[in-house]
Amino acid sequence: MFKTVSLILLSFVSQSLASDECKDWFAKTGAKPGKSNCEITCAGSMIDMNTFSCTSQCTKFCEVKCPTPPFWEKILNAKSGPFKPLKTGEREKILWAISRLPKGFIPKSLRGLVRATKVDFLSPQNPASSSEEFIIFFPPAFSSDIQIDRVLFHEVVHHLIINEWSSDFLKYKKESGWIGLKDGAFRKGEFVETDGKASAEENFANNIEYFVFDQKILKETSKSIFDWINKNFKNRLKMENGCDEKNISK
């Protein structure tokens, strides 16, 4: 029995070591998953006796299980004006967040995903914000305790309000009591986030976000708004399973 267990453990360790060796070897070949010449580059690379078995894994290595949709590929590669492009590690996190978005989340107004080099002056803990054309990620967005898919989801909703959901947003404002208010006035009722008190847009984005990520809180805070979103938006808000960033085309 002891001998059998030892052999199993040895086999497991050997496979793990082989996997690590191939991972390093793939990186050295210059082969890129998703590229048309990936397998040729991978299999045609020089090998040594320690990595001779890696060529048999080239097909699997080159397979892209979760390619980036064309719209989001364009958004990620767009010129960002005064902003900085995403760093490699940041881009991987954003790619994963993109793979989680509902399929209909394709806002026409969005031109790029960019990052700021400094925190938001008015709100240092703010992970992201939206301008008319960009979603701007601040440094806190990439900390380990931030739910980046939730952050991206919220900001995309802001852009959907501009075109795709404009008529729905108008109905929401009528339903929730924003229509007819004087400048600076708050609508009646409770809010899931305090920043929603001063803006119908922010209030809407917060409530849509909470419907997906914290339904219990939204239902307890405002049952009528929860029911309205459930009736009018439920079918548009199904999150995807998401893809490991290592399997997403870059």
C-alpha positions as CSV (number, residue, x, y, z in Angstrom):
1,M,0.0,0.0,0.0
2,F,2.8,2.4,1.0
3,K,4.6,1.6,-2.2
4,T,1.5,2.3,-4.3
5,V,0.8,5.6,-2.7
6,S,4.5,6.6,-3.2
7,L,4.3,5.8,-6.9
8,I,1.1,7.9,-7.3
9,L,2.7,10.8,-5.5
10,L,5.9,10.5,-7.6
11,S,3.8,10.4,-10.8
12,F,1.9,13.5,-9.7
13,V,5.1,15.4,-8.9
14,S,6.6,14.4,-12.2
15,Q,3.6,15.6,-14.1
16,S,3.6,18.9,-12.3
17,L,7.3,19.4,-13.0
18,A,6.7,18.5,-16.7
19,S,3.9,21.0,-16.8
20,D,6.0,23.8,-15.4
21,E,8.9,23.0,-17.8
22,C,6.5,23.2,-20.8
23,K,5.0,26.4,-19.5
24,D,8.5,28.0,-19.5
25,W,9.3,26.4,-22.8
26,F,6.1,27.7,-24.5
27,A,7.1,31.2,-23.3
28,K,10.5,30.9,-25.0
29,T,9.1,29.7,-28.3
30,G,7.4,33.0,-28.9
31,A,4.2,31.2,-29.9
32,K,1.0,33.2,-29.2
33,P,-2.4,31.6,-28.6
34,G,-5.0,32.9,-31.0
35,K,-2.4,33.7,-33.7
36,S,-2.7,31.7,-37.0
37,N,1.0,30.6,-36.8
38,C,0.9,29.6,-33.2
39,E,1.1,25.8,-33.6
40,I,3.8,26.0,-36.4
41,T,5.9,28.3,-34.2
42,C,5.4,26.2,-31.2
43,A,6.1,22.8,-32.8
44,G,8.9,24.0,-34.9
45,S,10.9,25.5,-32.1
46,M,14.2,24.0,-31.0
47,I,13.8,21.5,-28.2
48,D,16.1,19.6,-25.8
49,M,15.8,16.3,-24.1
50,N,14.1,17.8,-21.1
51,T,11.2,19.3,-23.2
52,F,10.8,16.8,-26.1
53,S,7.3,16.0,-24.9
54,C,6.1,19.6,-24.9
55,T,5.5,19.7,-28.7
56,S,2.6,17.3,-28.2
57,Q,0.9,19.9,-26.1
58,C,1.2,22.7,-28.7
59,T,-2.3,22.2,-30.0
60,K,-3.7,22.6,-26.5
61,F,-1.5,25.5,-25.7
62,C,-2.5,27.4,-28.9
63,E,-6.2,26.9,-28.4
64,V,-8.0,30.0,-27.4
65,K,-11.1,29.1,-25.4
66,C,-12.2,32.6,-24.7
67,P,-11.3,35.0,-27.5
68,T,-11.9,38.7,-26.9
69,P,-15.0,39.9,-28.7
70,P,-14.1,42.3,-31.6
71,F,-15.9,45.2,-29.9
72,W,-13.9,44.9,-26.7
73,E,-10.6,44.2,-28.6
74,K,-11.1,47.5,-30.3
75,I,-11.9,49.3,-27.0
76,L,-8.8,47.9,-25.3
77,N,-6.6,49.0,-28.2
78,A,-8.1,52.4,-28.7
79,K,-5.9,55.6,-28.4
80,S,-6.5,57.0,-24.9
81,G,-5.5,60.6,-25.3
82,P,-4.0,61.9,-22.1
83,F,-4.7,58.7,-20.2
84,K,-2.3,55.7,-19.8
85,P,-3.0,52.3,-21.5
86,L,-3.5,49.4,-19.2
87,K,-0.5,47.5,-18.0
88,T,-0.2,43.8,-18.8
89,G,-1.4,42.5,-15.4
90,E,-4.2,45.1,-15.4
91,R,-5.3,44.1,-18.9
92,E,-5.5,40.5,-17.9
93,K,-7.9,41.4,-15.0
94,I,-10.0,43.6,-17.3
95,L,-10.2,40.8,-19.9
96,W,-11.5,38.5,-17.3
97,A,-14.1,41.1,-16.2
98,I,-15.1,41.6,-19.9
99,S,-15.7,37.8,-20.2
100,R,-18.1,38.0,-17.3
101,L,-20.3,40.8,-18.8
102,P,-23.8,40.0,-20.1
103,K,-23.8,39.4,-23.9
104,G,-25.8,42.6,-24.6
105,F,-23.4,44.9,-22.9
106,I,-22.0,46.6,-26.0
107,P,-22.2,50.4,-25.4
108,K,-21.8,52.5,-28.6
109,S,-20.6,55.6,-26.6
110,L,-17.6,53.8,-25.2
111,R,-14.3,54.5,-26.9
112,G,-11.7,53.1,-24.6
113,L,-10.7,51.5,-21.3
114,V,-7.9,53.5,-19.7
115,R,-6.2,54.0,-16.4
116,A,-5.2,57.0,-14.3
117,T,-1.8,57.2,-12.7
118,K,-3.2,58.8,-9.6
119,V,-6.2,58.1,-7.3
120,D,-9.4,60.1,-7.7
121,F,-8.7,63.4,-5.9
122,L,-12.3,63.8,-4.7
123,S,-12.7,60.1,-3.7
124,P,-9.3,58.3,-3.2
125,Q,-11.0,54.9,-2.8
126,N,-13.0,55.2,-6.0
127,P,-11.9,52.3,-8.3
128,A,-13.3,53.8,-11.5
129,S,-15.3,56.5,-13.2
130,S,-16.8,57.2,-16.6
131,S,-16.4,60.2,-19.0
132,E,-18.5,60.6,-22.2
133,E,-16.1,58.3,-24.1
134,F,-13.9,56.4,-21.6
135,I,-14.1,54.2,-18.6
136,I,-11.2,55.3,-16.3
137,F,-9.7,52.9,-13.8
138,F,-7.9,54.4,-10.8
139,P,-5.2,52.5,-9.0
140,P,-7.6,51.0,-6.3
141,A,-9.4,49.1,-9.1
142,F,-6.5,46.6,-9.3
143,S,-6.1,45.9,-5.6
144,S,-6.7,42.3,-4.5
145,D,-9.9,43.2,-2.5
146,I,-11.7,44.8,-5.4
147,Q,-14.3,42.9,-7.4
148,I,-13.2,44.1,-10.8
149,D,-16.1,42.5,-12.8
150,R,-18.5,44.4,-10.6
151,V,-16.6,47.7,-11.2
152,L,-16.6,47.2,-15.0
153,F,-20.3,46.2,-15.0
154,H,-21.3,49.4,-13.1
155,E,-19.3,51.7,-15.5
156,V,-20.7,50.0,-18.6
157,V,-24.2,50.6,-17.3
158,H,-23.4,54.3,-17.3
159,H,-22.6,54.1,-21.0
160,L,-25.6,52.0,-21.9
161,I,-27.8,54.7,-20.4
162,I,-26.6,57.1,-23.1
163,N,-27.9,55.2,-26.1
164,E,-29.0,51.6,-25.8
165,W,-31.0,52.0,-22.6
166,S,-32.0,55.7,-22.9
167,S,-35.8,55.0,-23.2
168,D,-35.6,52.5,-20.3
169,F,-33.8,55.0,-18.2
170,L,-36.5,57.5,-18.8
171,K,-39.1,55.0,-17.7
172,Y,-37.0,54.3,-14.6
173,K,-36.8,57.9,-13.7
174,K,-40.6,58.2,-13.9
175,E,-41.1,55.0,-11.9
176,S,-38.6,55.9,-9.2
177,G,-39.6,59.5,-8.7
178,W,-36.8,61.4,-10.4
179,I,-39.0,63.2,-12.9
180,G,-40.1,66.7,-11.9
181,L,-37.6,67.3,-9.1
182,K,-36.0,70.7,-8.7
183,D,-32.2,71.0,-9.2
184,G,-30.4,69.5,-6.2
185,A,-33.4,67.8,-4.8
186,F,-33.3,64.1,-3.9
187,R,-36.0,61.6,-4.8
188,K,-37.9,60.0,-2.0
189,G,-36.9,56.6,-0.7
190,E,-33.8,54.8,0.4
191,F,-30.6,54.4,-1.5
192,V,-28.2,51.4,-1.7
193,E,-25.3,53.9,-2.1
194,T,-25.2,57.5,-0.9
195,D,-23.7,58.8,-4.1
196,G,-27.0,57.9,-5.8
197,K,-28.9,60.6,-4.0
198,A,-27.5,63.4,-6.1
199,S,-27.8,61.7,-9.5
200,A,-30.5,59.7,-11.3
201,E,-27.8,58.2,-13.5
202,E,-25.7,57.1,-10.5
203,N,-28.8,55.8,-8.7
204,F,-29.8,53.8,-11.7
205,A,-26.4,52.3,-12.2
206,N,-26.1,51.4,-8.5
207,N,-29.5,49.7,-8.4
208,I,-28.7,47.7,-11.6
209,E,-25.4,46.7,-10.1
210,Y,-27.0,45.6,-6.8
211,F,-29.7,43.7,-8.6
212,V,-26.9,41.5,-10.1
213,F,-24.3,41.4,-7.3
214,D,-26.3,42.1,-4.0
215,Q,-30.0,41.4,-4.6
216,K,-30.8,41.0,-1.0
217,I,-29.6,44.5,-0.1
218,L,-31.5,46.0,-3.0
219,K,-34.7,44.2,-2.1
220,E,-34.4,45.2,1.5
221,T,-33.6,48.8,0.6
222,S,-36.2,49.3,-2.1
223,K,-38.6,46.5,-2.9
224,S,-40.5,48.5,-5.6
225,I,-37.3,49.3,-7.5
226,F,-36.1,45.7,-7.2
227,D,-39.4,44.5,-8.7
228,W,-39.3,47.0,-11.5
229,I,-35.8,45.9,-12.5
230,N,-36.7,42.3,-12.2
231,K,-39.7,42.8,-14.6
232,N,-37.9,45.0,-17.1
233,F,-34.2,44.0,-17.1
234,K,-33.8,40.5,-15.7
235,N,-33.2,38.9,-19.0
236,R,-30.5,41.4,-20.0
237,L,-28.5,41.0,-16.8
238,K,-27.3,37.4,-16.9
239,M,-23.6,37.4,-16.1
240,E,-21.4,35.0,-18.1
241,N,-19.2,32.4,-16.3
242,G,-16.0,34.2,-17.3
243,C,-12.7,32.9,-18.6
244,D,-9.3,32.4,-17.1
245,E,-7.2,35.3,-18.3
246,K,-4.5,32.8,-19.4
247,N,-7.0,31.4,-22.0
248,I,-8.1,34.8,-23.4
249,S,-6.5,36.1,-26.6
250,K,-4.4,39.2,-26.0
